[in-house]
């Protein structure tokens, strides 16, 4: 076996070892805070205060889309997608 192949296999073995790797992504997204976001009223600054920096920012023709995601490595997966037009929230999708 060549060195790179052994390195890849060793890396995969570590990823598969239970309890050795933390597969969490992001921070929990409290439903109560999501309910504070109002389309047409909530500003970017308020969203930053509520949720911090997004995992991803995507420009669109009217403004920007911010994506927040939380996964605990087990069963919990939350996603919050907020679209801004100008400085105000235009749509909120949470699941």
BAZA-395698 format. One record per atom (N, C-alpha, C, O): x, y, z; atom name; residue in one letter. Coordinates in steps of 0.2 Angstrom, whole numbers, plus 2048, in hexadecimal, padded with zeros to 3 digits. Each point is the difference from the previous one (the first is absolute). Example, Ala and Ser with C-alpha at 12.3 -4.5 7.8 and 13.67 -1.06 7.14 Angstrom:
<nodes>
<node u="842" v="7E4" w="827" a="N" r="A"/>
<node u="7FC" v="806" w="800" a="CA" r="A"/>
<node u="804" v="806" w="800" a="C" r="A"/>
<node u="805" v="7FF" w="803" a="O" r="A"/>
<node u="7F9" v="806" w="7F9" a="N" r="S"/>
<node u="804" v="806" w="801" a="CA" r="S"/>
<node u="7FC" v="805" w="803" a="C" r="S"/>
<node u="803" v="806" w="801" a="O" r="S"/>
</nodes>
This chain:
<nodes>
<node u="804" v="7FA" w="800" a="N" r="X"/>
<node u="7FC" v="806" w="800" a="CA" r="X"/>
<node u="804" v="806" w="800" a="C" r="X"/>
<node u="805" v="800" w="804" a="O" r="X"/>
<node u="7FA" v="805" w="7F8" a="N" r="X"/>
<node u="804" v="806" w="800" a="CA" r="X"/>
<node u="7FE" v="805" w="806" a="C" r="X"/>
<node u="7FB" v="7FF" w="803" a="O" r="X"/>
<node u="80A" v="805" w="7FE" a="N" r="X"/>
<node u="7FF" v="805" w="806" a="CA" r="X"/>
<node u="7F9" v="804" w="7FF" a="C" r="X"/>
<node u="7FD" v="800" w="805" a="O" r="X"/>
<node u="801" v="803" w="7F6" a="N" r="X"/>
<node u="7FA" v="804" w="800" a="CA" r="X"/>
<node u="7FA" v="7FC" w="801" a="C" r="X"/>
<node u="7FB" v="802" w="804" a="O" r="X"/>
<node u="805" v="7F8" w="7FA" a="N" r="X"/>
<node u="7FA" v="7FB" w="801" a="CA" r="X"/>
<node u="800" v="7FE" w="807" a="C" r="X"/>
<node u="7FA" v="801" w="803" a="O" r="X"/>
<node u="80B" v="7FE" w="800" a="N" r="X"/>
<node u="800" v="7FE" w="807" a="CA" r="X"/>
<node u="7FE" v="807" w="804" a="C" r="X"/>
<node u="7FC" v="7FF" w="805" a="O" r="X"/>
<node u="806" v="806" w="7F9" a="N" r="X"/>
<node u="7FE" v="807" w="804" a="CA" r="X"/>
<node u="7F8" v="801" w="7FF" a="C" r="X"/>
<node u="7FD" v="801" w="805" a="O" r="X"/>
<node u="801" v="7FD" w="7F6" a="N" r="X"/>
<node u="7F8" v="801" w="7FF" a="CA" r="X"/>
<node u="7FD" v="7FB" w="804" a="C" r="X"/>
<node u="7FB" v="802" w="803" a="O" r="X"/>
<node u="807" v="7F8" w="7FD" a="N" r="X"/>
<node u="7FD" v="7FB" w="804" a="CA" r="X"/>
<node u="800" v="801" w="807" a="C" r="X"/>
<node u="7FB" v="7FF" w="804" a="O" r="X"/>
<node u="80B" v="803" w="7FE" a="N" r="X"/>
<node u="800" v="802" w="807" a="CA" r="X"/>
<node u="7FC" v="806" w="802" a="C" r="X"/>
<node u="7FC" v="800" w="806" a="O" r="X"/>
<node u="803" v="805" w="7F6" a="N" r="X"/>
<node u="7FB" v="805" w="801" a="CA" r="X"/>
<node u="7F9" v="7FE" w="800" a="C" r="X"/>
<node u="7FC" v="802" w="805" a="O" r="X"/>
<node u="802" v="7F9" w="7F7" a="N" r="X"/>
<node u="7F9" v="7FE" w="800" a="CA" r="X"/>
<node u="7FF" v="7FC" w="806" a="C" r="X"/>
<node u="7FB" v="800" w="803" a="O" r="X"/>
<node u="80A" v="7FC" w="7FF" a="N" r="X"/>
<node u="7FF" v="7FC" w="807" a="CA" r="X"/>
<node u="7FF" v="805" w="805" a="C" r="X"/>
<node u="7FC" v="7FE" w="805" a="O" r="X"/>
<node u="807" v="807" w="7FC" a="N" r="X"/>
<node u="7FF" v="805" w="805" a="CA" r="X"/>
<node u="7F9" v="803" w="800" a="C" r="X"/>
<node u="7FD" v="801" w="805" a="O" r="X"/>
<node u="801" v="801" w="7F5" a="N" r="X"/>
<node u="7F9" v="803" w="7FF" a="CA" r="X"/>
<node u="7FB" v="7FB" w="802" a="C" r="X"/>
<node u="7FB" v="802" w="803" a="O" r="X"/>
<node u="806" v="7F7" w="7FC" a="N" r="X"/>
<node u="7FB" v="7FB" w="802" a="CA" r="X"/>
<node u="800" v="7FE" w="807" a="C" r="X"/>
<node u="7FB" v="7FD" w="802" a="O" r="X"/>
<node u="80A" v="805" w="801" a="N" r="X"/>
<node u="801" v="7FD" w="807" a="CA" r="X"/>
<node u="7FB" v="804" w="805" a="C" r="X"/>
<node u="800" v="806" w="800" a="O" r="X"/>
<node u="7FB" v="7F7" w="803" a="N" r="X"/>
<node u="7FB" v="803" w="804" a="CA" r="X"/>
<node u="803" v="804" w="806" a="C" r="X"/>
<node u="805" v="7FE" w="803" a="O" r="X"/>
<node u="7F9" v="808" w="7FE" a="N" r="X"/>
<node u="802" v="804" w="805" a="CA" r="X"/>
<node u="806" v="804" w="7FF" a="C" r="X"/>
<node u="802" v="804" w="805" a="O" r="X"/>
<node u="801" v="7FB" w="7F6" a="N" r="X"/>
<node u="807" v="803" w="7FF" a="CA" r="X"/>
<node u="7FF" v="806" w="7FC" a="C" r="X"/>
<node u="805" v="804" w="800" a="O" r="X"/>
<node u="7F6" v="7FD" w="7FC" a="N" r="X"/>
<node u="7FF" v="806" w="7FC" a="CA" r="X"/>
<node u="7FA" v="804" w="802" a="C" r="X"/>
<node u="7FA" v="7FD" w="800" a="O" r="X"/>
<node u="806" v="809" w="801" a="N" r="X"/>
<node u="7FA" v="805" w="801" a="CA" r="X"/>
<node u="7FE" v="802" w="7F9" a="C" r="X"/>
<node u="803" v="804" w="7FD" a="O" r="X"/>
<node u="7F7" v="7FA" w="801" a="N" r="X"/>
<node u="7FD" v="801" w="7FA" a="CA" r="X"/>
<node u="7FB" v="806" w="800" a="C" r="X"/>
<node u="7FC" v="801" w="7FC" a="O" r="X"/>
<node u="805" v="803" w="809" a="N" r="X"/>
<node u="7FB" v="806" w="801" a="CA" r="X"/>
<node u="802" v="805" w="7FB" a="C" r="X"/>
<node u="805" v="802" w="7FE" a="O" r="X"/>
<node u="7F5" v="802" w="7FF" a="N" r="X"/>
<node u="801" v="805" w="7FC" a="CA" r="X"/>
<node u="7FC" v="806" w="802" a="C" r="X"/>
<node u="7FA" v="7FF" w="801" a="O" r="X"/>
<node u="809" v="807" w="800" a="N" r="X"/>
<node u="7FC" v="806" w="802" a="CA" r="X"/>
<node u="7FD" v="7FF" w="807" a="C" r="X"/>
<node u="803" v="7FC" w="804" a="O" r="X"/>
<node u="7F9" v="809" w="7FE" a="N" r="X"/>
<node u="7FD" v="800" w="807" a="CA" r="X"/>
<node u="7F8" v="7FF" w="7FF" a="C" r="X"/>
<node u="7FD" v="801" w="7FB" a="O" r="X"/>
<node u="800" v="7FC" w="80B" a="N" r="X"/>
<node u="7F9" v="7FF" w="800" a="CA" r="X"/>
<node u="7FC" v="807" w="7FE" a="C" r="X"/>
<node u="802" v="805" w="801" a="O" r="X"/>
<node u="7F9" v="7FA" w="7FB" a="N" r="X"/>
<node u="7FC" v="806" w="7FE" a="CA" r="X"/>
<node u="7F9" v="800" w="804" a="C" r="X"/>
<node u="7FC" v="7FC" w="7FE" a="O" r="X"/>
<node u="804" v="808" w="807" a="N" r="X"/>
<node u="7FA" v="800" w="804" a="CA" r="X"/>
<node u="7FA" v="802" w="7FC" a="C" r="X"/>
<node u="800" v="805" w="7FD" a="O" r="X"/>
<node u="7FA" v="7F7" w="803" a="N" r="X"/>
<node u="7FA" v="802" w="7FD" a="CA" r="X"/>
<node u="7FD" v="807" w="802" a="C" r="X"/>
<node u="7FD" v="803" w="7FD" a="O" r="X"/>
<node u="804" v="7FE" w="80A" a="N" r="X"/>
<node u="7FE" v="806" w="803" a="CA" r="X"/>
<node u="803" v="806" w="7FC" a="C" r="X"/>
<node u="7FD" v="805" w="7FF" a="O" r="X"/>
<node u="80A" v="7FB" w="800" a="N" r="X"/>
<node u="803" v="805" w="7FC" a="CA" r="X"/>
<node u="7FE" v="801" w="7F9" a="C" r="X"/>
<node u="7FF" v="805" w="7FD" a="O" r="X"/>
<node u="800" v="7F5" w="800" a="N" r="X"/>
<node u="7FD" v="800" w="7F9" a="CA" r="X"/>
<node u="7FA" v="804" w="800" a="C" r="X"/>
<node u="7FE" v="804" w="7FB" a="O" r="X"/>
<node u="7FD" v="7FB" w="80A" a="N" r="X"/>
<node u="7FA" v="803" w="800" a="CA" r="X"/>
<node u="800" v="808" w="801" a="C" r="X"/>
<node u="7FB" v="803" w="7FE" a="O" r="X"/>
<node u="80B" v="7FF" w="804" a="N" r="X"/>
<node u="801" v="808" w="800" a="CA" r="X"/>
<node u="802" v="803" w="7FA" a="C" r="X"/>
<node u="7FF" v="806" w="7FF" a="O" r="X"/>
<node u="802" v="7F6" w="7FC" a="N" r="X"/>
<node u="802" v="803" w="7F9" a="CA" r="X"/>
<node u="7FA" v="801" w="7FC" a="C" r="X"/>
<node u="7FC" v="7FB" w="7FF" a="O" r="X"/>
<node u="803" v="80B" w="7FF" a="N" r="X"/>
<node u="7F9" v="802" w="7FD" a="CA" r="X"/>
<node u="802" v="803" w="7F9" a="C" r="X"/>
<node u="804" v="804" w="7FF" a="O" r="X"/>
<node u="7F9" v="7F9" w="7FC" a="N" r="X"/>
<node u="801" v="802" w="7F9" a="CA" r="X"/>
<node u="7FE" v="807" w="7FF" a="C" r="X"/>
<node u="7FB" v="802" w="802" a="O" r="X"/>
<node u="809" v="802" w="7FB" a="N" r="X"/>
<node u="7FF" v="807" w="7FF" a="CA" r="X"/>
<node u="802" v="804" w="805" a="C" r="X"/>
<node u="800" v="806" w="7FF" a="O" r="X"/>
<node u="802" v="7F8" w="807" a="N" r="X"/>
<node u="802" v="804" w="806" a="CA" r="X"/>
<node u="807" v="7FF" w="803" a="C" r="X"/>
<node u="803" v="804" w="801" a="O" r="X"/>
<node u="7FE" v="7F5" w="800" a="N" r="X"/>
<node u="807" v="7FF" w="803" a="CA" r="X"/>
<node u="806" v="801" w="7FB" a="C" r="X"/>
<node u="7FF" v="7FF" w="7FA" a="O" r="X"/>
<node u="806" v="805" w="809" a="N" r="X"/>
<node u="806" v="802" w="7FD" a="CA" r="X"/>
<node u="805" v="7FB" w="800" a="C" r="X"/>
<node u="800" v="7FB" w="804" a="O" r="X"/>
<node u="805" v="805" w="7F8" a="N" r="X"/>
<node u="806" v="7FC" w="800" a="CA" r="X"/>
<node u="803" v="800" w="807" a="C" r="X"/>
<node u="803" v="7FB" w="802" a="O" r="X"/>
<node u="7FE" v="80B" w="800" a="N" r="X"/>
<node u="803" v="801" w="807" a="CA" r="X"/>
<node u="7FD" v="7FC" w="805" a="C" r="X"/>
<node u="803" v="7FD" w="804" a="O" r="X"/>
<node u="7F6" v="803" w="7FC" a="N" r="X"/>
<node u="7FC" v="7FC" w="805" a="CA" r="X"/>
<node u="801" v="7F9" w="7FF" a="C" r="X"/>
<node u="801" v="7FC" w="805" a="O" r="X"/>
<node u="7FF" v="801" w="7F5" a="N" r="X"/>
<node u="802" v="7F9" w="7FE" a="CA" r="X"/>
<node u="807" v="7FE" w="803" a="C" r="X"/>
<node u="800" v="7FB" w="803" a="O" r="X"/>
<node u="805" v="80A" w="7FC" a="N" r="X"/>
<node u="806" v="7FE" w="802" a="CA" r="X"/>
<node u="800" v="800" w="808" a="C" r="X"/>
<node u="804" v="7FB" w="803" a="O" r="X"/>
<node u="7F8" v="809" w="800" a="N" r="X"/>
<node u="800" v="800" w="808" a="CA" r="X"/>
<node u="7FD" v="7F9" w="802" a="C" r="X"/>
<node u="802" v="7FD" w="805" a="O" r="X"/>
<node u="7F8" v="801" w="7F7" a="N" r="X"/>
<node u="7FD" v="7FA" w="802" a="CA" r="X"/>
<node u="804" v="7FA" w="7FF" a="C" r="X"/>
<node u="800" v="7FB" w="804" a="O" r="X"/>
<node u="803" v="804" w="7F6" a="N" r="X"/>
<node u="803" v="7FA" w="7FE" a="CA" r="X"/>
<node u="807" v="800" w="7FF" a="C" r="X"/>
<node u="803" v="7FB" w="7FF" a="O" r="X"/>
<node u="800" v="80B" w="801" a="N" r="X"/>
<node u="808" v="800" w="7FE" a="CA" r="X"/>
<node u="801" v="800" w="7F9" a="C" r="X"/>
<node u="7FB" v="801" w="7FC" a="O" r="X"/>
<node u="80B" v="7FE" w="802" a="N" r="X"/>
<node u="802" v="800" w="7F9" a="CA" r="X"/>
<node u="7FD" v="7F9" w="7FD" a="C" r="X"/>
<node u="800" v="7FB" w="803" a="O" r="X"/>
<node u="7FD" v="806" w="7F7" a="N" r="X"/>
<node u="7FD" v="7FA" w="7FC" a="CA" r="X"/>
<node u="806" v="7FB" w="7FE" a="C" r="X"/>
<node u="806" v="802" w="7FF" a="O" r="X"/>
<node u="7F8" v="7F8" w="800" a="N" r="X"/>
<node u="804" v="7FB" w="7FD" a="CA" r="X"/>
<node u="802" v="802" w="7F9" a="C" r="X"/>
<node u="806" v="7FF" w="7FE" a="O" r="X"/>
<node u="7F5" v="804" w="7FE" a="N" r="X"/>
<node u="801" v="802" w="7F9" a="CA" r="X"/>
<node u="7FC" v="806" w="7FF" a="C" r="X"/>
<node u="7FB" v="801" w="802" a="O" r="X"/>
<node u="808" v="803" w="7F9" a="N" r="X"/>
<node u="7FD" v="806" w="7FE" a="CA" r="X"/>
<node u="800" v="7FF" w="7F8" a="C" r="X"/>
<node u="805" v="7FF" w="7FD" a="O" r="X"/>
<node u="7F5" v="802" w="800" a="N" r="X"/>
<node u="800" v="7FF" w="7F9" a="CA" r="X"/>
<node u="7FC" v="806" w="7FD" a="C" r="X"/>
<node u="7FB" v="802" w="802" a="O" r="X"/>
<node u="809" v="802" w="7F9" a="N" r="X"/>
<node u="7FD" v="806" w="7FD" a="CA" r="X"/>
<node u="7FA" v="7FE" w="7FB" a="C" r="X"/>
<node u="801" v="7FA" w="7FD" a="O" r="X"/>
<node u="7FA" v="80A" w="803" a="N" r="X"/>
<node u="7FB" v="7FF" w="7FB" a="CA" r="X"/>
<node u="7FE" v="806" w="7FD" a="C" r="X"/>
<node u="803" v="805" w="802" a="O" r="X"/>
<node u="7F8" v="7FB" w="7F9" a="N" r="X"/>
<node u="7FF" v="806" w="7FC" a="CA" r="X"/>
<node u="7FD" v="806" w="805" a="C" r="X"/>
<node u="801" v="806" w="7FE" a="O" r="X"/>
<node u="7FC" v="7F9" w="807" a="N" r="X"/>
<node u="7FD" v="805" w="804" a="CA" r="X"/>
<node u="803" v="801" w="807" a="C" r="X"/>
<node u="7FF" v="805" w="803" a="O" r="X"/>
<node u="806" v="7F7" w="7FF" a="N" r="X"/>
<node u="804" v="801" w="806" a="CA" r="X"/>
<node u="804" v="7FA" w="801" a="C" r="X"/>
<node u="805" v="7FF" w="7FD" a="O" r="X"/>
<node u="7FA" v="7FD" w="809" a="N" r="X"/>
<node u="804" v="7FB" w="802" a="CA" r="X"/>
<node u="7FC" v="7FB" w="803" a="C" r="X"/>
<node u="7FB" v="801" w="803" a="O" r="X"/>
<node u="807" v="7F9" w="7FD" a="N" r="X"/>
<node u="7FD" v="7FA" w="804" a="CA" r="X"/>
<node u="805" v="7FE" w="805" a="C" r="X"/>
<node u="806" v="7FF" w="7FE" a="O" r="X"/>
<node u="7F8" v="800" w="808" a="N" r="X"/>
<node u="804" v="7FE" w="806" a="CA" r="X"/>
<node u="7FE" v="7F9" w="802" a="C" r="X"/>
<node u="7FA" v="7FF" w="801" a="O" r="X"/>
<node u="80B" v="7FC" w="800" a="N" r="X"/>
<node u="7FE" v="7F9" w="801" a="CA" r="X"/>
<node u="803" v="7FF" w="807" a="C" r="X"/>
<node u="806" v="800" w="801" a="O" r="X"/>
<node u="7F6" v="7FD" w="804" a="N" r="X"/>
<node u="802" v="7FE" w="806" a="CA" r="X"/>
<node u="7FF" v="7F8" w="800" a="C" r="X"/>
<node u="7FA" v="7FE" w="7FE" a="O" r="X"/>
<node u="80A" v="7FE" w="805" a="N" r="X"/>
<node u="7FF" v="7F9" w="801" a="CA" r="X"/>
<node u="803" v="7FD" w="806" a="C" r="X"/>
<node u="805" v="802" w="802" a="O" r="X"/>
<node u="7F7" v="7FA" w="801" a="N" r="X"/>
<node u="802" v="7FC" w="806" a="CA" r="X"/>
<node u="7FF" v="7F9" w="7FF" a="C" r="X"/>
<node u="7FB" v="7FE" w="7FF" a="O" r="X"/>
<node u="80A" v="7FE" w="802" a="N" r="X"/>
<node u="800" v="7F9" w="800" a="CA" r="X"/>
<node u="804" v="7FD" w="806" a="C" r="X"/>
<node u="806" v="803" w="802" a="O" r="X"/>
<node u="7F7" v="7F9" w="802" a="N" r="X"/>
<node u="804" v="7FE" w="806" a="CA" r="X"/>
<node u="803" v="7F9" w="7FF" a="C" r="X"/>
<node u="803" v="7FD" w="805" a="O" r="X"/>
<node u="7FE" v="800" w="7F5" a="N" r="X"/>
<node u="803" v="7FA" w="7FF" a="CA" r="X"/>
<node u="7FC" v="7FA" w="801" a="C" r="X"/>
<node u="803" v="7FB" w="7FF" a="O" r="X"/>
<node u="7F7" v="806" w="804" a="N" r="X"/>
<node u="7FC" v="7FA" w="801" a="CA" r="X"/>
<node u="7F9" v="801" w="7FC" a="C" r="X"/>
<node u="800" v="7FE" w="7FA" a="O" r="X"/>
<node u="7FB" v="805" w="809" a="N" r="X"/>
<node u="7FA" v="800" w="7FD" a="CA" r="X"/>
<node u="7FD" v="807" w="7FF" a="C" r="X"/>
<node u="7FC" v="801" w="7FB" a="O" r="X"/>
<node u="807" v="804" w="808" a="N" r="X"/>
<node u="7FE" v="807" w="800" a="CA" r="X"/>
<node u="803" v="804" w="7FA" a="C" r="X"/>
<node u="806" v="800" w="7FF" a="O" r="X"/>
<node u="7F5" v="802" w="7FD" a="N" r="X"/>
<node u="802" v="804" w="7FA" a="CA" r="X"/>
<node u="7FC" v="806" w="7FF" a="C" r="X"/>
<node u="7FA" v="7FF" w="7FF" a="O" r="X"/>
<node u="808" v="807" w="802" a="N" r="X"/>
<node u="7FC" v="806" w="7FF" a="CA" r="X"/>
<node u="803" v="805" w="7FB" a="C" r="X"/>
<node u="806" v="800" w="7FF" a="O" r="X"/>
<node u="7F6" v="803" w="7FD" a="N" r="X"/>
<node u="802" v="805" w="7FB" a="CA" r="X"/>
<node u="7FC" v="806" w="800" a="C" r="X"/>
<node u="7FA" v="7FF" w="800" a="O" r="X"/>
<node u="809" v="807" w="7FF" a="N" r="X"/>
<node u="7FC" v="806" w="800" a="CA" r="X"/>
<node u="803" v="804" w="7FA" a="C" r="X"/>
<node u="806" v="801" w="800" a="O" r="X"/>
<node u="7F6" v="801" w="7FC" a="N" r="X"/>
<node u="802" v="803" w="7F9" a="CA" r="X"/>
<node u="7FC" v="807" w="801" a="C" r="X"/>
<node u="7FA" v="800" w="800" a="O" r="X"/>
<node u="80A" v="805" w="800" a="N" r="X"/>
<node u="7FD" v="807" w="800" a="CA" r="X"/>
<node u="802" v="804" w="7FA" a="C" r="X"/>
<node u="806" v="800" w="7FE" a="O" r="X"/>
<node u="7F5" v="802" w="7FE" a="N" r="X"/>
<node u="801" v="804" w="7FA" a="CA" r="X"/>
<node u="7FF" v="808" w="802" a="C" r="X"/>
<node u="7FB" v="802" w="803" a="O" r="X"/>
<node u="80A" v="802" w="7FB" a="N" r="X"/>
<node u="7FF" v="807" w="801" a="CA" r="X"/>
<node u="7FF" v="804" w="7F9" a="C" r="X"/>
<node u="803" v="7FE" w="7FB" a="O" r="X"/>
<node u="7F9" v="807" w="806" a="N" r="X"/>
<node u="7FF" v="805" w="7FA" a="CA" r="X"/>
<node u="802" v="806" w="803" a="C" r="X"/>
<node u="7FD" v="803" w="805" a="O" r="X"/>
<node u="809" v="800" w="7F9" a="N" r="X"/>
<node u="803" v="806" w="803" a="CA" r="X"/>
<node u="802" v="7FE" w="807" a="C" r="X"/>
<node u="804" v="7FB" w="801" a="O" r="X"/>
<node u="7FA" v="808" w="804" a="N" r="X"/>
<node u="802" v="7FF" w="807" a="CA" r="X"/>
<node u="7FB" v="7FC" w="804" a="C" r="X"/>
<node u="801" v="7FE" w="806" a="O" r="X"/>
<node u="7F9" v="801" w="7F7" a="N" r="X"/>
<node u="7FB" v="7FC" w="804" a="CA" r="X"/>
<node u="7FF" v="7F9" w="7FD" a="C" r="X"/>
<node u="801" v="7FE" w="7FB" a="O" r="X"/>
<node u="7FD" v="7FE" w="80A" a="N" r="X"/>
<node u="7FE" v="7F9" w="7FF" a="CA" r="X"/>
<node u="7FA" v="800" w="7FB" a="C" r="X"/>
<node u="7FB" v="803" w="801" a="O" r="X"/>
<node u="806" v="7F9" w="7FA" a="N" r="X"/>
<node u="7FA" v="7FF" w="7FB" a="CA" r="X"/>
<node u="7FD" v="7F9" w="801" a="C" r="X"/>
<node u="7F9" v="800" w="7FF" a="O" r="X"/>
<node u="80A" v="7FB" w="802" a="N" r="X"/>
<node u="7FE" v="7F9" w="801" a="CA" r="X"/>
<node u="804" v="7FD" w="806" a="C" r="X"/>
<node u="806" v="801" w="800" a="O" r="X"/>
<node u="7F6" v="7FA" w="803" a="N" r="X"/>
<node u="803" v="7FC" w="805" a="CA" r="X"/>
<node u="7FE" v="7F9" w="7FF" a="C" r="X"/>
<node u="7FA" v="7FF" w="800" a="O" r="X"/>
<node u="80A" v="7FC" w="800" a="N" r="X"/>
<node u="7FF" v="7F9" w="7FF" a="CA" r="X"/>
<node u="804" v="7FD" w="806" a="C" r="X"/>
<node u="806" v="800" w="800" a="O" r="X"/>
<node u="7F6" v="7FC" w="804" a="N" r="X"/>
<node u="803" v="7FC" w="806" a="CA" r="X"/>
<node u="7FD" v="7F9" w="800" a="C" r="X"/>
<node u="7FA" v="7FF" w="800" a="O" r="X"/>
<node u="80B" v="7FD" w="800" a="N" r="X"/>
<node u="7FE" v="7F9" w="801" a="CA" r="X"/>
<node u="806" v="7FC" w="804" a="C" r="X"/>
<node u="7FF" v="7FA" w="801" a="O" r="X"/>
</nodes>
